[in-house]
Amino acid sequence: MKILANDGISKNGIVLLEKAGMEVLTTTVAQEQLTNFINDNNIEVLLVRSATKVRKDLIDTCTNLKLIGRGGVGMDNIDVDYAKAKGIHVINTPAASSESVAELVFAHLFGGARFLYDANRNMPLEGDTNFKGLKKSYSKGTELRDKTLGIFGFGNIGQATARLALGAGMKVIYCDPEVLTAEVKLSFYDGQQLSFSLQNSSKEELLKHADYISMHVPEQQDYILGKEEFSQMKKGVGIINAARGGVLDEVALVEALENGTVAFAGLDVYESEPKPEMRLLMHSSISLSPHIGAATLEAQERIGQELAEQIIMLLK
């Protein structure tokens, strides 16, 4: 059985699959050439991340496919229901990258609260000539402790983010109509645990009370945060989006940054990805990263192992 990991797979995943007698190809095939490559090489398993799209036309023309795997959580780049209707297994790894995404959220949060996104731009330019001026500019940072983090979407990643927030001494509120109550457990290095009982809040309540907001929802038809929602937020709120481009209105976000409603934003995903708008890339109040939420060595190993184990269980 041949497997094409078109967006890559960790070494430990390859080892597990090869031990099970499968051949793993890690060639990165361009989207427009993918159908021919799959058919010419008799590929039966296609593994992707977020870059490769698996739509109806590819599913229809690649009749040998038995399984499509997504290394990560969201599967909006795969026509899942259509593939399943054709008898193809569709799998993902919903928990493998949760901690990595949550830690990136807090990298943006900690950096935003202390202006590191801007200091790291200006220190190389002025650090030797305007040290005291920069020190004064960046001396009005705030602490996260005792602040309220509002989380839109309370699945695996939302709850992982909540655990970090609770560990940092923050209050957590969330909005997710599919998760009415949640028990969030913090586990510590010495085996101790603390448990927190949380309840779903309305969108209006979250917007009213949150000092910081983090997005953890799948691809949406409409914005979760648009101009109307920004008008309901606390003045000086911080916004983090490490979910999907299109869950917040980037035009409205820039307006809110300009009028002071939003103090800073941290973006890992973009509406026009992979070519983010220049006004976002150049904005002095936005912390930027190139869609790397799940891109840690540990997460990649967990993703590879989980994909391999599911493939072996389903197809061997």
Sequence and secondary structure as in RCSB ss.txt:
>XXXX:A:sequence
MKILANDGISKNGIVLLEKAGMEVLTTTVAQEQLTNFINDNNIEVLLVRSATKVRKDLIDTCTNLKLIGRGGVGM
DNIDVDYAKAKGIHVINTPAASSESVAELVFAHLFGGARFLYDANRNMPLEGDTNFKGLKKSYSKGTELRDKTLG
IFGFGNIGQATARLALGAGMKVIYCDPEVLTAEVKLSFYDGQQLSFSLQNSSKEELLKHADYISMHVPEQQDYIL
GKEEFSQMKKGVGIINAARGGVLDEVALVEALENGTVAFAGLDVYESEPKPEMRLLMHSSISLSPHIGAATLEAQ
ERIGQELAEQIIMLLK
>XXXX:A:secstr
 EEEETT   HHHHHHHHHTT EEE     GGGHHHHHHHTTEEEEEE SSS B HHHHHH TT  EEEESSS  
TTB HHHHHHTT EEEE TTTTHHHHHHHHHHHHHHHHTTHHHHHHHHHHHTTTSHHHHHHHT     STT EEE
EE  SHHHHHHHHHHHHTT EEEEE TT SEEEEEEE TTS EEEEEEEB  HHHHHHH SEEEE     SS SB
 HHHHHTS TTEEEEE S TTSB HHHHHHHHHTTSEEEEEES  TTTTS  HHHHT TTEEE  S TT SHHHH
HHHHHHHHHHHHHHH 
